[in-house]
Amino acid sequence: MKTMKINVCGKKYPVCLNARVLVAGEERFGSLEKFDAAAFSPDIAFADFIWLLATMLDAGYKVAKREGEEPEKPGPVFCNHFSGGYDGFLDVSAG
């Protein structure tokens, strides 16, 4: 399991890449190899980027809550911030 925080529009959110994210990726893409190729490519499709980000945000929120943190839960409106694309939008920092 890998966790970190990302900064989106000045707010920090926990994200997590854990077994649940990998299983969801395998289900979405048909295999772990296809998930890896699609999800971690610099040419990721926008819909796949939004799905991966939302899935990792959900996992990060659950892990943070389980560890006693009180993270802000990103909601559906969160994706509206991406209407202009995502290049340079995320500031990823270790957390």
N, C-alpha and C positions, 0 to 999 in steps of 0.2 A: 504494500500500500504506500502510495506517495501522496503527501498532502502539501499544499502551499497556499498562499493567498494571492489573489489578483486584484488589481486596482482598476475599477471600471467607473469612469466619470467621477473620480475622486472618492469612491467608496471601496473599501476592502471587503472582499468576499473569500471565504475558504473554498478551495476546490480539492477534489480527491480523485485519484486514479486507483481504484481498488477492484476487487474481484467482481463486484456487482456491475461496475462500469464495463469491465471486459466482457462479461456475459451479455450485457445489453448490446455492446458493440458487435459481438459475434452473432447475436440474433438479428441485428439490423443489417449487417453486411454479409452474412452467410458463413464467415469463418474469421478466426483471429487474424489470419494473414491479410485478408481483404480489409478488415477493420483497420489494421495497422497501416496498410498502404493508403487507404482513403483518409483516415482521420488525422494522420500525422504528416501528410504531404503539404508542401508549401502551396500546392494548387487545390487545396480542399474546397469542395463545393460549399457555397454559402449555407445551404440547408443543413449539410452535414456539420459545418462549423457550429451553427446555432444548436443543433441537437447535441453535439459533443459537449459544448459549453454548458448547456442546461443540465445535462446528465451529470457532469463533473461538479457543477454547483450544488445540485441536489445531494450528491454523495458527500461533498465537503460540509454542507450544512448538517447532515445527519451525524457525521463523525464529530464535528465540533460540538454539537449538542450532547452527544454521548460522552465527550471528554469534559463536560461541565462549562463550556463556553456559552455565550449568549449572542451568536452571530445574527446579523440581519438576514432575513430570508428573502432572496430575490424572487419577485413574482413575475407573472406574464408580461407586465408592462416593461420589464427589463429589456426584452428583445426589441422594443421600439427604439432603443438607443442605437441600434445597428442599421437604421434605415439608410444611412449613407455609406455602408460598407464597414469593414472591420480593420483595414490597414492602419496600423499605428494606434488603434483605439485602446487596446489592452496594454497595461503596464504590468508585466508579470514580475513579481518579486518574491523571494523566498520568505516563508513565514512559518 
